[in-house]
Amino acid sequence: MAVYTEVSGEDIAAFLAQYDVGALVSLKGIAEGVENSNYLLLTDRSPYIVTLYEKRVAAEDLPYFLGLMEHLAGRGVPCPTPIHGRDGKALRELCGRPAVIVSFLEGVWPRRIQPEHCAALGEALARLHIAGADFGMSRPNALSFAGWRQLYAACKARADTVQGGLCAILEAELDHLEGAWPSDLPAGIIHADLFPDNVFFEGFRITGLIDFYFSCNDFFAYDVAVCLNAWCFERYGEFNITKASQMLSSYRGVREFSAAELEALPRLARGAALRFLLTRLYDLLHQVEGALGKPKDPLEHLRKLRFHQGVSGPAAYGLT
């Protein structure tokens, strides 16, 4: 979450007049994240989240994202639910941006990840994959190979200013993964961005999964690989096999991996590391002036990529 578009008191008052959510008490910008502008809205009835969709989110994708959240919430997945206005519409405009109000979820994201968090996350991810099976819409992964190539092209000229030789590393990895990427694995709805700051907990119990704005149809095991990168490395890049084993064991307790998924996991983990290396690099080199929040370190994912490059099989992730 972040704030790129400022919302005045007059703006939010006119916006809220289209809803039956109570009277405005306060509106506060949320600085975390990098994609959209987000505010904590407090009315005399309840807290909510207001999201204004910025340029990276395509307006034509919003019915998919909002419909998916409603679908998953209806099947017991703890995720934000879009609030409909008096006219029945959830999506409308605020300050020249597409905007929505969603329900507020209790809990906080874990600053110090423990194996128990990873176990809960694995189970929740598998349940999300199952719950999405009968969702009636589909969306391709905009940040698969074609998207990675576009990001690389936009960063190529200045990549070596972040770290010497980075340009050559990225090009070599793109070439390798294009030739090695699997083509026929179990697939369906995935979150695609389930980092710790997108998962709320009370103790070790998950109370919310948020930020579905990269969700798409892709390999389930790729979603797992994203989570391995996001949850199972320590501060200085050390891989924690205990956390990985807890996550993967809990996942397969709900949905079992196929043999092909297990075999492909190291390649998928490399791809997930490359995807976030590229998007973070792009955000660093193309910063939005005046935004609350700062770009995250892309080199964190270079260190993760190097680990996965040395992995030969699923046993390295605690799987047998």
PyMOL commands that set and color helices and strands:
alter all, ss='L'
color gray80, all
select helices_A, chain A and resi 9-16+59-74+115-134+145-161+166-180+196-198+220-231+241-254+259-285+299-309+314-317
alter helices_A, ss='H'
color red, helices_A
select strands_A, chain A and resi 24-29+37-43+47-52+92-94+97-103+187-190+199-202+205-209+216-219
alter strands_A, ss='S'
color yellow, strands_A
deselect
rebuild
show_as cartoon
